[in-house]
Amino acid sequence: MLKCTKLVTKLREGKIGLAIIKVGLLGLGNVGSGVVNIFSENTEKIREYIGTEIQVEKVLVRDINKPRLAELDQRILTTDPRDILDNPDIDIVVELMGGIEPAFTYIKQAMENRKHVVTANKAVMATYCKELFETAKANDVEIRFEGSVGGGIPLIDTITNKLAGNRIDGLVGIINGTTNYILTRMSRDGMSFDEALKKAQEKGYAEADPSSDIEGQDAAYKLAILAATAFGLYINPNDIPCEGITKITEAEIRYAAELGYAVKLLATAKNKGGDLEIHVHPAIIPDSHPLAGVNNEFNALLIEGNAVGELMLYGKGAGSLPTGSAVVGDILDIIRMMRQSAKTGSSLAAGRNNLNVVGEDTGSYYIRITVVDKPGVLGVITTTLGKHGISIASVSQRSLGERLVPVIFITHEVEREKLDKGLAELRNYSDVVKEVACILRVESY
């Protein structure tokens, strides 16, 4: 530890021009390889920007003899995490292993050994961000996690630094590239959900077990991190109301398109009069909405600040080089902080933790109901929904001349609890209402 302390002291006092900052990598998968390749390809650019040489000192791997996506000296590979966590020469530990354990333990141990940490681990940050921020503060080190949300899109830095003079009032975004790719293929190519998922797996966008993506859990993890950075609220990702896209059919996407809407999986956190409404749900958005044009594996986040108004950040939400770029940016940010003996403030924005966290509160909804095509059915539906305070904005019947037909309603703003009660009563009219087939939120500007 003494050698590292002396180096940092010299950097801060400006006593050396070109020092060496040593980095230890925990993991050398896609993102880790991307980080190594960025360092290799952009060495001169990085040295010119930071005034310091960065050296990868040690890399933790499971199998030293496994073929790699990055070229590096085999002698720096290790299977023992202590070679990094307890190494006095290493200044910054970069965790790119994924999963919660042992990643969480390693991150915490690194900071307790007074090493700065960079991670792209959404599961760890979403689950343990409060404890990790406290550990960083107690040990006077920094933790950076830009790559954990949005890949190469600078979402965390924008919210916590560039918009530090704003009160953030809302976040709405597409923050899972796998589901966005699937919905794009269903929309553009008429694929079924299963066909589009298979295509996403062939492209490498979806894992062999895609459940975390398609059930919305990945987006919930990322939304929990965004809520911590934007609102100062620590929300267990398992407590965020979450629905994936497994129930979305090609027919649903076609019906929505005929009405002038696109189907997207949205992560939403909005301050509504002191209540933070937060949820992950598939939604329909007007074709004119900025998020409607975000397709394939791309991500985007609409941010509403009380000073800046609305702005949207857009880019590739995953991948070796995009996420590696975010990780390298965090490393450079920490080195700049070390040289200036100052904190950048990007660990956590000043939050408003007096907000009352609620789930899916109020909204406008798209509802598709399968009914028996006979006179009086619409009257039964509108009367029943009206009893529960549900006002209909528009109604459309998509087929004629068949016994069972789909009827699509779009409601005015309504509490989700009232909507659920109204639809539950409708299901009792089984002689005319055969199925409440689909419920989607309607997201407007």
C-alpha positions as CSV (number, residue, x, y, z in Angstrom):
1,M,0.0,0.0,0.0
2,L,2.9,2.3,0.7
3,K,4.1,2.4,-2.9
4,C,0.6,3.2,-4.2
5,T,0.2,6.0,-1.6
6,K,3.5,7.6,-2.6
7,L,2.5,7.5,-6.2
8,V,-0.8,9.2,-5.6
9,T,0.8,11.8,-3.4
10,K,3.3,12.6,-6.1
11,L,0.5,12.8,-8.7
12,R,-1.5,15.2,-6.6
13,E,1.5,17.4,-5.8
14,G,2.5,17.5,-9.5
15,K,6.0,16.3,-8.7
16,I,6.1,13.8,-11.6
17,G,5.1,14.4,-15.2
18,L,4.4,11.0,-16.6
19,A,3.6,8.5,-13.8
20,I,2.2,5.0,-14.2
21,I,-1.2,4.1,-12.9
22,K,-1.6,0.4,-12.5
23,V,-5.0,-1.3,-13.1
24,G,-6.1,-4.8,-12.1
25,L,-8.9,-6.4,-14.1
26,L,-11.3,-8.9,-12.5
27,G,-12.6,-10.7,-15.6
28,L,-11.5,-10.9,-19.2
29,G,-14.7,-11.7,-21.1
30,N,-16.2,-9.5,-23.8
31,V,-16.1,-6.3,-21.9
32,G,-12.7,-6.9,-20.3
33,S,-11.3,-7.7,-23.7
34,G,-12.9,-4.5,-25.0
35,V,-11.1,-2.5,-22.2
36,V,-7.7,-4.1,-23.0
37,N,-8.2,-3.4,-26.8
38,I,-9.2,0.2,-26.2
39,F,-6.1,0.8,-24.1
40,S,-4.0,-0.9,-26.8
41,E,-5.5,1.0,-29.8
42,N,-5.8,4.4,-28.1
43,T,-2.6,4.5,-26.1
44,E,-1.3,7.8,-27.4
45,K,-4.7,9.5,-27.2
46,I,-5.2,8.4,-23.6
47,R,-1.7,9.4,-22.6
48,E,-2.1,12.8,-24.2
49,Y,-5.5,13.3,-22.5
50,I,-4.5,12.2,-19.0
51,G,-0.8,12.9,-18.9
52,T,-0.3,9.5,-17.3
53,E,0.5,6.0,-18.6
54,I,-2.0,3.3,-17.7
55,Q,-0.7,-0.2,-17.2
56,V,-2.7,-3.3,-16.8
57,E,-0.8,-5.0,-14.0
58,K,-2.9,-8.2,-13.4
59,V,-6.0,-9.9,-14.9
60,L,-8.1,-12.4,-13.0
61,V,-9.3,-15.2,-15.2
62,R,-10.8,-18.7,-14.6
63,D,-8.6,-20.5,-17.1
64,I,-5.2,-19.1,-18.0
65,N,-4.9,-21.2,-21.2
66,K,-8.3,-20.2,-22.7
67,P,-8.1,-18.3,-26.0
68,R,-8.6,-14.6,-25.6
69,L,-10.3,-11.8,-27.6
70,A,-7.5,-9.4,-26.6
71,E,-3.7,-9.7,-26.9
72,L,-1.8,-9.3,-23.7
73,D,1.2,-10.8,-21.9
74,Q,0.2,-14.2,-20.5
75,R,2.4,-13.5,-17.5
76,I,-0.1,-11.0,-16.1
77,L,-2.9,-13.5,-16.0
78,T,-3.8,-15.0,-12.6
79,T,-6.5,-17.3,-11.1
80,D,-6.0,-15.9,-7.6
81,P,-8.0,-12.7,-6.8
82,R,-5.5,-11.8,-4.0
83,D,-2.9,-11.0,-6.7
84,I,-5.1,-8.0,-7.5
85,L,-7.1,-7.2,-4.3
86,D,-4.0,-7.3,-2.0
87,N,-1.5,-6.0,-4.5
88,P,0.0,-2.7,-3.2
89,D,1.0,-1.7,-6.7
90,I,-2.5,-1.6,-8.1
91,D,-4.3,1.7,-7.8
92,I,-7.6,0.9,-9.6
93,V,-9.6,-2.4,-9.6
94,V,-11.9,-2.9,-12.6
95,E,-14.6,-5.6,-11.9
96,L,-16.0,-7.1,-15.1
97,M,-17.0,-10.6,-13.9
98,G,-20.8,-10.2,-13.8
99,G,-23.2,-11.7,-11.3
100,I,-23.5,-10.8,-7.7
101,E,-21.0,-13.1,-6.0
102,P,-18.1,-13.2,-5.8
103,A,-18.1,-9.8,-7.6
104,F,-19.7,-7.9,-4.7
105,T,-17.2,-9.3,-2.2
106,Y,-14.2,-8.5,-4.4
107,I,-15.5,-4.9,-5.0
108,K,-15.9,-4.3,-1.3
109,Q,-12.6,-5.8,-0.4
110,A,-10.8,-3.7,-3.0
111,M,-12.3,-0.5,-1.6
112,E,-11.4,-1.5,2.0
113,N,-7.9,-1.9,0.7
114,R,-8.1,1.7,-0.4
115,K,-8.3,1.0,-4.1
116,H,-10.6,2.9,-6.4
117,V,-13.1,0.7,-8.2
118,V,-14.8,0.7,-11.7
119,T,-17.5,-1.8,-12.5
120,A,-20.0,-2.5,-15.2
121,N,-22.0,-4.9,-13.0
122,K,-25.7,-3.8,-13.0
123,A,-26.7,-6.6,-10.6
124,V,-24.2,-5.6,-7.9
125,M,-24.9,-1.9,-8.2
126,A,-28.6,-2.3,-8.2
127,T,-28.6,-4.6,-5.2
128,Y,-25.9,-3.1,-3.1
129,C,-25.3,0.5,-4.3
130,K,-26.0,2.0,-0.8
131,E,-23.5,-0.2,0.9
132,L,-20.9,0.3,-1.8
133,F,-21.3,4.1,-1.7
134,E,-20.9,4.0,2.1
135,T,-17.8,1.8,1.8
136,A,-16.2,4.1,-0.8
137,K,-16.8,7.1,1.5
138,A,-15.5,5.4,4.6
139,N,-12.2,4.5,2.8
140,D,-11.8,7.7,0.8
141,V,-12.0,6.0,-2.6
142,E,-14.2,6.3,-5.6
143,I,-16.5,3.8,-7.3
144,R,-17.6,4.4,-10.9
145,F,-20.3,2.4,-12.7
146,E,-21.1,4.1,-16.0
147,G,-21.0,0.8,-18.0
148,S,-23.7,-0.7,-15.8
149,V,-26.5,1.1,-17.6
150,G,-26.7,1.9,-21.3
151,G,-23.4,0.4,-22.4
152,G,-21.4,3.3,-24.0
153,I,-24.1,5.9,-23.5
154,P,-23.0,8.4,-20.8
155,L,-26.2,8.2,-18.8
156,I,-24.7,8.2,-15.2
157,D,-22.3,11.1,-15.9
158,T,-25.0,13.2,-17.6
159,I,-27.4,12.8,-14.7
160,T,-24.9,13.2,-11.9
161,N,-22.5,15.8,-13.3
162,K,-23.7,17.5,-16.5
163,L,-27.2,17.9,-15.1
164,A,-26.1,18.5,-11.5
165,G,-27.8,21.9,-11.6
166,N,-31.1,20.4,-12.4
167,R,-33.9,18.8,-10.5
168,I,-34.6,15.5,-12.4
169,D,-38.3,15.1,-12.7
170,G,-38.5,12.1,-15.0
171,L,-36.7,9.3,-16.8
172,V,-38.3,7.2,-19.5
173,G,-36.2,4.9,-21.7
174,I,-35.4,1.8,-23.6
175,I,-32.6,0.3,-21.6
176,N,-32.5,-3.3,-22.8
177,G,-31.2,-3.9,-26.3
178,T,-32.3,-7.5,-26.4
179,T,-36.0,-6.8,-26.0
180,N,-35.7,-3.8,-28.3
181,Y,-34.2,-6.0,-31.1
182,I,-36.9,-8.6,-30.7
183,L,-39.7,-6.0,-30.9
184,T,-38.0,-4.4,-33.9
185,R,-37.9,-7.7,-35.8
186,M,-41.5,-8.4,-34.9
187,S,-42.5,-5.0,-36.1
188,R,-40.4,-4.7,-39.3
189,D,-40.3,-8.4,-40.4
190,G,-43.5,-9.7,-39.1
191,M,-41.7,-12.3,-37.0
192,S,-43.3,-14.2,-34.1
193,F,-41.8,-13.6,-30.6
194,D,-40.1,-17.0,-30.7
195,E,-38.6,-16.4,-34.2
196,A,-37.3,-12.9,-33.2
197,L,-35.8,-14.3,-29.9
198,K,-34.0,-17.0,-31.9
199,K,-32.6,-14.4,-34.2
200,A,-31.5,-12.3,-31.3
201,Q,-29.7,-15.4,-29.9
202,E,-28.0,-16.1,-33.2
203,K,-26.8,-12.4,-33.3
204,G,-25.4,-12.7,-29.8
205,Y,-27.9,-10.1,-28.4
206,A,-29.7,-12.7,-26.2
207,E,-28.2,-15.3,-23.9
208,A,-29.0,-19.0,-24.1
209,D,-31.2,-18.3,-21.1
210,P,-32.8,-15.0,-22.1
211,S,-35.2,-14.8,-19.1
212,S,-33.6,-11.8,-17.4
213,D,-34.0,-9.7,-20.6
214,I,-37.4,-10.8,-21.9
215,E,-39.0,-10.8,-18.4
216,G,-37.8,-7.2,-17.8
217,Q,-35.5,-8.0,-14.9
218,D,-32.4,-6.6,-16.6
219,A,-34.2,-3.3,-17.2
220,A,-35.4,-3.3,-13.6
221,Y,-31.8,-3.6,-12.3
222,K,-30.8,-0.7,-14.5
223,L,-33.8,1.4,-13.5
224,A,-32.9,0.9,-9.8
225,I,-29.4,2.3,-10.5
226,L,-30.8,5.3,-12.4
227,A,-33.2,6.0,-9.5
228,A,-30.3,6.0,-7.1
229,T,-28.3,8.5,-9.3
230,A,-31.2,10.7,-10.3
231,F,-33.3,10.8,-7.1
232,G,-31.0,9.5,-4.3
233,L,-33.4,6.6,-3.7
234,Y,-32.2,3.1,-3.0
235,I,-34.8,0.8,-4.4
236,N,-34.5,-3.0,-4.3
237,P,-34.9,-4.0,-8.0
238,N,-37.1,-6.8,-6.9
239,D,-39.6,-4.2,-5.6
240,I,-40.0,-2.5,-8.9
241,P,-43.2,-3.5,-10.7
242,C,-41.9,-5.4,-13.8
243,E,-43.4,-7.0,-16.8
244,G,-41.6,-8.3,-19.8
245,I,-42.5,-8.8,-23.5
246,T,-43.3,-12.5,-23.6
247,K,-47.0,-11.9,-24.0
248,I,-46.5,-9.5,-27.0
249,T,-47.7,-11.1,-30.2
250,E,-47.1,-10.1,-33.8
251,A,-50.9,-9.3,-34.0
252,E,-50.5,-6.8,-31.1
253,I,-47.7,-5.0,-32.9
254,R,-49.8,-4.9,-36.0
255,Y,-52.9,-3.6,-34.3
256,A,-50.8,-0.9,-32.5
257,A,-49.2,0.1,-35.9
258,E,-52.6,0.5,-37.5
259,L,-53.5,2.9,-34.7
260,G,-50.2,4.9,-35.2
261,Y,-48.3,3.4,-32.3
262,A,-45.0,1.4,-31.7
263,V,-44.6,-1.2,-29.0
264,K,-41.6,-0.8,-26.7
265,L,-40.4,-2.1,-23.4
266,L,-40.0,1.1,-21.3
267,A,-38.4,1.7,-18.0
268,T,-40.0,4.7,-16.2
269,A,-39.3,6.8,-13.1
270,K,-41.3,10.0,-12.8
271,N,-41.9,12.4,-9.9
272,K,-45.6,13.0,-9.7
273,G,-46.3,15.5,-6.9
274,G,-43.9,13.9,-4.5
275,D,-44.6,10.3,-5.5
276,L,-42.0,8.6,-7.5
277,E,-43.8,6.3,-10.0
278,I,-41.4,3.6,-11.1
279,H,-42.0,0.5,-13.2
280,V,-40.8,-1.5,-16.2
281,H,-43.6,-2.3,-18.7
282,P,-44.3,-2.9,-22.4
283,A,-46.0,0.2,-23.7
284,I,-47.3,1.7,-26.9
285,I,-46.0,5.1,-27.9
286,P,-47.1,7.3,-30.8
287,D,-45.0,7.1,-33.9
288,S,-44.1,10.7,-33.4
289,H,-42.5,10.0,-30.0
290,P,-38.7,10.2,-30.0
291,L,-38.4,6.7,-28.5
292,A,-40.5,5.2,-31.3
293,G,-37.6,5.5,-33.7
294,V,-35.1,3.7,-31.4
295,N,-34.7,0.3,-33.1
296,N,-32.7,-3.0,-33.0
297,E,-30.2,-3.2,-30.2
298,F,-30.0,0.5,-29.5
299,N,-30.9,2.1,-26.2
300,A,-32.2,5.6,-25.4
301,L,-33.2,7.6,-22.3
302,L,-35.4,10.6,-22.2
303,I,-34.4,12.8,-19.2
304,E,-36.6,15.7,-18.0
305,G,-34.9,18.3,-15.9
306,N,-36.5,21.4,-14.5
307,A,-33.9,23.6,-16.1
308,V,-32.8,21.8,-19.2
309,G,-36.3,20.5,-20.2
310,E,-36.3,17.2,-22.1
311,L,-33.2,15.7,-23.7
312,M,-32.6,12.2,-25.1
313,L,-29.4,10.2,-25.0
314,Y,-29.1,7.5,-27.7
315,G,-26.6,4.8,-28.6
316,K,-25.6,1.1,-28.4
317,G,-26.6,-0.2,-25.0
318,A,-24.2,-3.1,-24.9
319,G,-21.2,-4.8,-26.5
320,S,-17.5,-5.2,-26.0
321,L,-16.3,-1.8,-27.2
322,P,-19.3,0.4,-26.3
323,T,-19.3,-0.8,-22.7
324,G,-15.5,-1.0,-22.7
325,S,-15.5,2.7,-23.7
326,A,-17.7,3.5,-20.6
327,V,-15.3,1.6,-18.4
328,V,-12.2,3.3,-19.8
329,G,-14.0,6.7,-19.3
330,D,-14.5,5.9,-15.6
331,I,-10.9,4.9,-15.2
332,L,-9.8,8.2,-16.8
333,D,-12.2,10.1,-14.6
334,I,-10.7,8.6,-11.4
335,I,-7.2,9.3,-12.6
336,R,-8.1,12.9,-13.3
337,M,-9.6,13.1,-9.8
338,M,-6.4,11.6,-8.3
339,R,-4.2,14.2,-10.1
340,Q,-6.4,17.1,-9.0
341,S,-7.0,15.9,-5.5
342,A,-10.7,16.4,-6.0
343,K,-13.8,14.3,-6.3
344,T,-16.0,14.6,-9.4
345,G,-19.2,13.9,-7.7
346,S,-20.3,11.2,-10.0
347,S,-20.6,8.5,-7.3
348,L,-24.1,9.7,-6.5
349,A,-26.1,12.8,-7.3
350,A,-27.7,14.8,-4.5
351,G,-31.0,13.1,-4.3
352,R,-34.5,13.9,-3.0
353,N,-34.9,10.8,-0.8
354,N,-38.1,12.2,0.7
355,L,-40.0,11.0,-2.4
356,N,-42.7,8.4,-1.7
357,V,-41.9,5.5,-3.9
358,V,-45.0,4.0,-5.7
359,G,-45.2,1.5,-8.4
360,E,-47.5,1.7,-11.4
361,D,-49.9,4.5,-10.3
362,T,-51.9,6.2,-13.1
363,G,-51.8,6.1,-16.8
364,S,-53.6,5.8,-20.1
365,Y,-54.0,2.2,-21.3
366,Y,-54.4,0.2,-24.5
367,I,-56.7,-2.8,-23.9
368,R,-57.6,-5.6,-26.3
369,I,-60.6,-7.7,-25.4
370,T,-61.9,-10.7,-27.4
371,V,-65.7,-10.6,-27.5
372,V,-68.6,-12.3,-29.1
373,D,-69.7,-10.2,-32.1
374,K,-73.3,-9.4,-31.3
375,P,-75.4,-6.2,-30.5
376,G,-75.0,-4.7,-27.1
377,V,-71.5,-5.9,-26.3
378,L,-69.9,-2.5,-26.5
379,G,-72.6,-1.2,-24.2
380,V,-71.8,-3.8,-21.6
381,I,-68.1,-3.0,-21.8
382,T,-68.4,0.8,-21.6
383,T,-71.0,0.6,-18.8
384,T,-69.0,-1.8,-16.7
385,L,-65.8,0.2,-17.1
386,G,-67.6,3.5,-16.4
387,K,-68.8,2.1,-13.1
388,H,-65.1,2.0,-12.0
389,G,-64.3,5.5,-13.3
390,I,-62.6,4.3,-16.5
391,S,-63.2,6.7,-19.3
392,I,-62.7,5.5,-22.9
393,A,-60.7,7.8,-25.3
394,S,-61.2,5.6,-28.4
395,V,-62.5,2.2,-29.4
396,S,-61.8,0.1,-32.5
397,Q,-63.2,-3.3,-33.7
398,R,-60.5,-5.0,-35.8
399,S,-62.6,-7.7,-37.5
400,L,-66.1,-8.2,-38.8
401,G,-68.3,-11.2,-39.7
402,E,-66.7,-13.6,-37.3
403,R,-68.1,-15.0,-34.1
404,L,-65.2,-13.8,-31.9
405,V,-63.6,-10.4,-32.7
406,P,-60.9,-8.2,-31.1
407,V,-62.0,-4.9,-29.7
408,I,-59.4,-2.4,-28.8
409,F,-59.9,0.5,-26.3
410,I,-57.6,3.3,-25.3
411,T,-58.5,4.8,-22.0
412,H,-58.0,8.3,-20.6
413,E,-55.7,8.6,-17.5
414,V,-56.9,6.2,-14.8
415,E,-55.5,4.6,-11.7
416,R,-54.2,1.1,-12.4
417,E,-56.1,-0.3,-9.4
418,K,-59.4,1.0,-10.8
419,L,-58.6,-0.5,-14.2
420,D,-57.8,-3.9,-12.8
421,K,-61.1,-3.9,-10.8
422,G,-63.1,-2.9,-13.9
423,L,-61.5,-5.6,-16.1
424,A,-62.0,-8.2,-13.3
425,E,-65.7,-7.4,-13.4
426,L,-65.7,-7.6,-17.2
427,R,-64.4,-11.1,-17.1
428,N,-67.5,-12.1,-15.2
429,Y,-69.5,-11.5,-18.3
430,S,-68.2,-14.7,-19.9
431,D,-71.1,-15.1,-22.3
432,V,-69.9,-12.1,-24.2
433,V,-66.3,-11.3,-23.0
434,K,-64.1,-14.3,-23.8
435,E,-60.7,-12.8,-22.9
436,V,-58.9,-9.7,-21.8
437,A,-56.1,-10.4,-24.2
438,C,-53.7,-7.6,-23.7
439,I,-53.1,-4.5,-21.5
440,L,-50.4,-2.1,-22.4
441,R,-49.6,1.4,-21.0
442,V,-49.8,4.3,-23.4
443,E,-46.7,6.6,-23.1
444,S,-47.1,10.0,-24.6
445,Y,-44.9,13.1,-24.3
